Amino acid sequence: MAMHGKQERTALLTGASSGFGLLIAIELAKRGYRVVAAMRDPGKQAALVQEAERAGAADRIEVVKLDVTDAATIERTVSDMLRKYGRIDVLVNNAGMAVGGFVEEVPMTAWRAQMETNFLGLVAMTRAVLPAMRAQGGRHDHSDEQRERPVGNPRVRRLCRVQVRGRRLQREPAP
């Protein structure tokens, strides 16, 4: 799609059904991005749609089903987005989960699911999008990024560490 002689900027966002993902989707749409808001269960899109309508950004957000632990949905989403919009300018790896409880009481399957989503999902999404970003000639400059700061909640600190590590991957698309 063209936007005043230029190609429309696009963003692919995982974990868009609530929390930070919902807020990021709306903010990107308000800033003129075409947002593909991915979530495991599109049945949970009501809050996103409602807030996007309130912000006047609903026409810039497309909700898609994507599970970052499922290679087929990743491939389908990236392919569909490239076919429909011709590019991916921004990838926001926001999908995540946190297990709760004492370490010895949480089953290993829960820890594995958390690693599969929070770390390997980030890697899988980045690997899927990088070739297109490289072919487009680089990466988007994230100049509006929040600075790292200490956070009191241990779950949020873990999430921030994953996001900081993910941020290091920003340099990857550079040719």
C-alpha positions as CSV (number, residue, x, y, z in Angstrom):
1,M,0.0,0.0,0.0
2,A,1.2,3.5,-0.7
3,M,1.0,6.4,1.6
4,H,1.6,9.9,-0.1
5,G,4.0,8.4,-2.6
6,K,5.8,6.2,0.0
7,Q,5.2,2.7,1.0
8,E,3.0,2.4,4.1
9,R,5.0,1.6,7.3
10,T,4.0,-1.7,8.8
11,A,4.4,-3.3,12.2
12,L,4.0,-6.9,13.4
13,L,3.2,-7.1,17.1
14,T,2.9,-10.4,19.1
15,G,1.0,-10.6,22.3
16,A,-1.5,-7.9,21.3
17,S,-4.6,-9.0,23.2
18,S,-3.9,-7.2,26.4
19,G,-1.5,-5.2,28.5
20,F,1.5,-3.6,26.9
21,G,0.8,-5.3,23.6
22,L,-2.7,-3.7,23.4
23,L,-1.2,-0.3,24.2
24,I,1.7,-0.6,21.7
25,A,-0.7,-1.7,18.9
26,I,-2.8,1.4,19.5
27,E,0.1,3.8,19.8
28,L,1.7,2.4,16.6
29,A,-1.6,2.8,14.7
30,K,-2.0,6.4,16.0
31,R,1.5,7.1,14.6
32,G,0.5,6.0,11.2
33,Y,1.7,2.3,11.1
34,R,-0.4,-0.5,9.6
35,V,-0.4,-2.8,12.6
36,V,-0.8,-6.6,12.3
37,A,-1.8,-7.4,15.9
38,A,-1.1,-11.1,16.6
39,M,-2.6,-13.1,19.4
40,R,-3.0,-16.8,20.2
41,D,-6.8,-16.3,20.6
42,P,-8.4,-13.7,18.4
43,G,-11.5,-14.3,20.4
44,K,-9.8,-12.0,23.0
45,Q,-9.6,-9.0,20.6
46,A,-12.6,-7.1,22.0
47,A,-10.5,-4.9,24.3
48,L,-8.1,-4.0,21.6
49,V,-10.8,-3.2,19.1
50,Q,-12.7,-1.1,21.6
51,E,-9.6,0.9,22.6
52,A,-8.5,1.3,19.0
53,E,-12.0,2.6,18.1
54,R,-11.9,5.0,21.0
55,A,-8.4,6.2,19.8
56,G,-9.6,6.6,16.2
57,A,-7.1,3.9,15.1
58,A,-9.2,0.9,14.5
59,D,-8.9,1.1,10.7
60,R,-5.1,0.7,11.0
61,I,-5.1,-2.5,13.0
62,E,-5.6,-6.0,11.7
63,V,-6.0,-8.9,14.2
64,V,-4.5,-12.2,13.3
65,K,-4.1,-15.6,15.0
66,L,-0.5,-16.4,15.8
67,D,1.2,-18.6,18.4
68,V,4.9,-17.8,18.7
69,T,5.5,-21.5,19.6
70,D,3.9,-22.7,16.4
71,A,6.2,-22.5,13.3
72,A,3.3,-22.9,10.9
73,T,1.4,-19.9,12.2
74,I,4.5,-17.8,12.2
75,E,5.3,-18.6,8.6
76,R,1.7,-18.0,7.5
77,T,1.4,-14.7,9.3
78,V,4.7,-13.4,7.9
79,S,3.9,-14.6,4.4
80,D,0.4,-13.1,4.5
81,M,1.7,-9.8,5.8
82,L,4.4,-9.6,3.1
83,R,1.9,-10.5,0.4
84,K,-0.7,-8.0,1.6
85,Y,1.6,-5.0,2.6
86,G,4.8,-5.8,0.8
87,R,7.1,-5.2,3.8
88,I,7.6,-5.5,7.5
89,D,9.2,-2.4,9.1
90,V,8.8,-3.1,12.8
91,L,8.7,-6.4,14.8
92,V,7.6,-6.1,18.4
93,N,8.2,-9.3,20.2
94,N,5.7,-8.8,23.1
95,A,4.2,-12.3,23.5
96,G,5.1,-13.7,26.9
97,M,3.9,-15.6,29.9
98,A,5.0,-16.1,33.5
99,V,4.6,-19.1,35.6
100,G,4.0,-18.6,39.3
101,G,4.8,-20.4,42.5
102,F,7.8,-21.8,44.3
103,V,10.4,-23.2,41.9
104,E,10.1,-26.7,43.3
105,E,6.3,-26.7,43.0
106,V,6.1,-25.5,39.4
107,P,6.2,-28.5,37.0
108,M,9.0,-28.6,34.5
109,T,6.4,-28.5,31.7
110,A,5.4,-25.1,32.8
111,W,9.0,-23.8,32.9
112,R,9.5,-25.3,29.4
113,A,6.4,-23.6,28.1
114,Q,7.6,-20.3,29.5
115,M,11.0,-20.7,27.8
116,E,9.4,-21.8,24.6
117,T,7.2,-18.7,24.5
118,N,9.4,-16.0,26.1
119,F,12.7,-16.9,24.5
120,L,12.4,-19.3,21.7
121,G,9.2,-17.5,20.4
122,L,11.2,-14.3,20.2
123,V,14.0,-16.1,18.3
124,A,11.5,-17.8,15.9
125,M,9.7,-14.5,15.2
126,T,13.0,-12.6,14.6
127,R,14.3,-15.4,12.3
128,A,11.1,-15.3,10.3
129,V,11.1,-11.6,9.8
130,L,14.8,-10.8,9.3
131,P,15.1,-11.9,5.7
132,A,12.4,-9.5,4.6
133,M,13.8,-6.7,6.7
134,R,17.3,-7.3,5.1
135,A,15.8,-7.3,1.6
136,Q,14.1,-4.0,2.4
137,G,17.5,-2.5,3.1
138,G,17.7,-2.3,6.9
139,R,15.8,-1.8,10.1
140,H,13.4,0.8,11.6
141,D,15.0,3.2,14.0
142,H,13.3,2.8,17.4
143,S,14.0,6.4,18.6
144,D,10.9,6.4,20.9
145,E,12.1,3.4,22.9
146,Q,11.8,3.6,26.6
147,R,15.1,3.6,28.5
148,E,16.0,0.7,30.7
149,R,15.2,1.4,34.4
150,P,15.0,-0.8,37.5
151,V,11.6,-2.3,38.1
152,G,10.4,-3.6,41.5
153,N,8.2,-6.5,40.5
154,P,10.4,-9.7,39.8
155,R,8.1,-10.9,37.0
156,V,8.4,-7.6,35.3
157,R,12.2,-7.6,35.8
158,R,12.4,-11.0,34.0
159,L,10.2,-9.7,31.2
160,C,12.4,-6.6,30.9
161,R,15.6,-8.7,30.7
162,V,14.1,-10.7,27.9
163,Q,13.1,-7.5,26.1
164,V,16.6,-6.0,26.6
165,R,18.2,-9.1,25.2
166,G,15.7,-8.9,22.3
167,R,16.6,-5.3,21.8
168,R,20.2,-6.4,21.0
169,L,18.7,-8.1,17.9
170,Q,17.7,-4.8,16.5
171,R,21.0,-4.4,14.8
172,E,20.5,-7.7,13.0
173,P,18.6,-6.4,9.9
174,A,21.3,-3.9,9.0
175,P,22.8,-4.9,5.7
